Amino acid sequence: MRIYREKDYDAMSRRAAHVMAAEIIHRPDCVLGLATGSTPIGMYKQLIQWNKAGDITFKEVRTVNLDEYKGLSPEHDQGYRYFMQKQLFDHVDILPENTRVPDGLAADADAECAAYDAYIRSLGGIDLQLLGVGHNGHIGFNEPADVFVTPTHVVDLTERTIDANARFFATRDDVPRQAFTMGIGPIMAAKKILLIASGEEKAEAVYNTICGAVDPHCQGSILQLHPDVVMVADEAALSKVIAAGVKV
């Protein structure tokens, strides 16, 4: 794992954007695995700027997203399809048919999960997978568990994840209790992984992901076994790693 230590959120976002832009320039028809949440917003803003300036193009890029809340429509303002439209897709030259997010309203959840994995395989897998890390070490919505679940699946969200996401909803009761999430299988099959983190509140999860044992109770720890992971994090997120004497 290569670790880039950046001063703050803005510097982290720029560095992460450079990593993703390099993939797009190197492979114009690349398959990008994308993530939502507050952490990648700055990176997406930088990519939008470069696209508008003509420095990069998304015309041949295909994307698959990590997750979607079960029960939310693509138009729901807290859904992840909506997030991706507002934070990236509506502002760059990507073709709508080249973007895919799990269908939160799928009548048959198992069929949707199987179809999602089949679609990723049909693309030849993911070239660059973007990941954040949750407070409890989750990646995507792969929550702490006794095992690593390989395929895309529906997960019951932990109370800690519900609490963390409640700020985006009118009330805590409005937060969905389940979500579709890409499984550990397609994530680990990605040719390259870009892991980003910001803020002191992520320091423990970052430490466990990088320095802890490979343990499904910290799902991010499995990234230690991937051959090509780039982590970009600010000093606050790396504070426990730095305090432990790890050179970053």
N, C-alpha and C positions, 0 to 999 in steps of 0.2 A: 504494500500500500504506500503510495506517495502522498505526502501530506503537505499542503500549502497553508502556511500560517499567515493570516492577513490581519491588519490592524483592527478593522471594524466591518460592519455589515456592508457598507458601500464597496470597500475594497474586496471583500469576499465575493460580492455579486459580480464585480467586473472580472475577477479571475475566473469564476465559474463560467461566465459568458464567453470568455476567451476559449475555454476548453470545449464548450459546445460549438462555438463558431468554427473552431479548427476542424471538428468532425464534419460539419456541413461543407466546408470548403474542400476538405480532402475527399469526401464522398457525397456529392450533391444529392444522390438518391438514398441517403442513409435512412435507417429506421431508428427513430428516437423514442425512448421510453420516457414519458414526462410525469412530473409530480405537481401536486398542488400544495396549498398552505401558504403561510406568510413568507417562509424562507426564500422560495425561488422568485418572488415578485420582482426584486431588484435585478436579478439576472435576466428575466424576461423583458424588462424595460430596456436594458442595454441591447439585447438582441433586436428589439423593435427599432431602436435608433440606427443600428447598423444596417438593418434591412431597408429602412427608409432612405438611408444614405447610399444604398446600392452596393454596400460592402459584402453582404451575404444575401442569398435568396433561398426561399423555402419551396420553390416551385416543384421540386421533385422529391422533397422530404416526405416521409410517411411517419406518422406518430401513433403511439398507443399509450394510453394513460394507465397509471397504476391502479386506480380505484374509483369508486363511486358509491355514494350512499344508496342503500336499498330503500326504495319507495319514493325517491325524489325524481322528478321529471327533468329533462334537459333544460327546461326553461326556469326551473326553480333557482332563485338567486343565491342559494347556498349549496347548490349542486356543483359537481366538479366539471361537468360539461360547460355549464354557465361560466364557471371560473376561467376555464381555458379560453373560452371565446373572448371574455372581457380582458383577460390579462395577456393574451398572445394572439390567438388565431384571427381575431377581427382586425388586427393591426399589421399583419404581415401577408405576404403573397402565397400562403399555403393554400392548396386546393382542399375544399371542405371534405371531399370524398377520401382524402388521404389522412384524415384524422379519425381516431376511434377511441371512445370512452365506454366502459361497461354500461349497459342499459339498466339503469336503476329501477325501471318499471317492468322489466322482463317477467312475463307470466310464469315461465319455467326457469327458475334460478340455476338449476343444475345444467340445463341446456345452454343457457347464456354463458356460464363459466366454461363449458367444453368448447363452445363456438369461439370464445375469446382466445383460448389457448391455440385452437386450430388456426385462427387468423394469424396469430403471431408466428406460428410455424410456417404458414404460407408465405410470409414475408421473408423467410430465411432467418428468423430470430431478430433480436434487437442489437443494433450496433453500439449504441451508447444509452445506458439507462441512468437517468437522473433519480437520485434518492435524497430525501431528507431523513432525519431520525427523530422519532417521537420521544417524549419525556421518559417513557418506559422502555425505550430501545426498539420500538416497532419500526419497521420499514414497510411502505405501503400501509395497509391496515393489518399486516401480519402481527397480531398481538402476542404478548408473552404466553407461552404454552409449554406443554410437555414435549412437543415434537415440532419439527419444521414441516409445514404443510407444503407439498410440492406444487399442485395445480392451482389455478385460479379458483377461488371459492368464496362463499359467504361466511363472514366472521361476525361473531357477537362482540361489540365494542366494549372495552373495559370501562369501569366507572372513571378511571383517571383520564382516558381518552375523551370520554363524554364531557368531563369537566373542562378539559383543555379546549374543546371545540365549542363549548357553550357560548363563548363570547361572540361567536358569529351568528347566533340565533337570538330570537326575541326572548326566549326563556330556555332554561336547561331542558325542560320537558319537550321542547321542539326538536332537540337533537335526535336524529335517527339512532336506533340501537343496533342496527346491523349495516354492513357495507359489503359490496363486492370488492375483492382485492386480488390483484395479480399474486400468484403464489411464488414461493421461493424458487421453484424450478425455472420459470422463464427469466426471473431476475438474475439468478446465478448463471444462466446460459448466455446472458448478454456478453458481447465481446469486450466491452469496457463499461465500467461503472463510475459515475461522478456522484460523490456523496458530499452534501453541503450541510453546514450547521452554523448557527449564529446564536449568541446570547449565553449568559451564564446559566440560565435555566436548563440548557442542554448539556452542561458540562459533565454531569454524571453519566448520562446516556452515551455521550461521545467517549468518555473514558472506558465504559464497559464494552462499547463496540470495538474499540481499538486494542485495549489492554486486557480485557477480561477473558475468561474462558469462552470457547465456542459453546453457547448454551441457548436453547430455544426460549428460555425466559428473558433473554435479550436477543431478539431476532436479528438485529443488526450485526451481532458478533459473527454470524456466518460469513460475512464479507471478508473476514480474515483468510478464508479459503479460496477467494477468487484471485485469479492471476493478474488482473489489471484493474485496480481500484485507485482512483484519484480522489483524495479528500481535500476539500477547500473549506476552511473554517476560520472564524475570527478568533482573536486571542481569548475572548470571554468563554467561548464554547470549548476551547482547548485548555482552559485554566487548570483543570484537574490532571490532564495529561502532562502539562508543563510542570506542575507541582510534583508529579511522580518522577520527574527527571528524564522523561522521554524527550529525545532530541527532535524537535519539529521546527 
